Amino acid sequence: MNRTSTPTFVEFKNMIATISQESDRGSVLILSAWLDDGLSEFIKHHYIKNDNDKLFNYPGPLGSFSAKIMMAYSFGWLEDDFYSDLNLIRKIRNDFAHSRGKITFESEKIKDRINEFKTLEFYLEIKSIRRRFENTATMMILYLTETDLSFTYSEICEQMKNIRDAFQ
């Protein structure tokens, strides 16, 4: 994804195809980077009048994923569950990025974090921990990059659940 724009449908489709061929570590790092970029774009698009990359590039005040999450939540731009899940994804990203040994979605620490996700709880029915992580992260990316804020994230999740239920 280009850091200065939201992903196109083709970029998003290519990202999903790429993720399916990645290792667990690659999947986490790529999706986390897209979430980080998506959160930057969300803040810039909705709240920053002058597009100043110095704010978002290290060592600027919003140069880290953590700082963006904290600021967006502190200003009330993110719902509690979305904030919680973003932080869990950030922690999972750090677990994968800083692990010197083998780490997978089946590692207890990772499974425990993913099982703490609050949004899209209907993904709990999905047996694969990796698929739960990827589906949740993908929905969050779509919300951050495509929303016009006319719906809350929880409203979108509820609609997704209704659509899923209609096809069962």
Protein Blocks (a to p, Z undefined) as FASTA:
>chain_A
ZZkbccdfklmmmmmmmmmmpcfklmmmmmmmmmmmmmmmmmmmmmpmbacfklmpccbf
klpfklmmmmmmmnopacfklmmmmmmmmmmmmmmmmpmbdcdfklmklmmmmmmpmghk
llmmpmblklmmmmmmmmmmmmmmmpgolacfklmmmmmmmmmmmmZZ
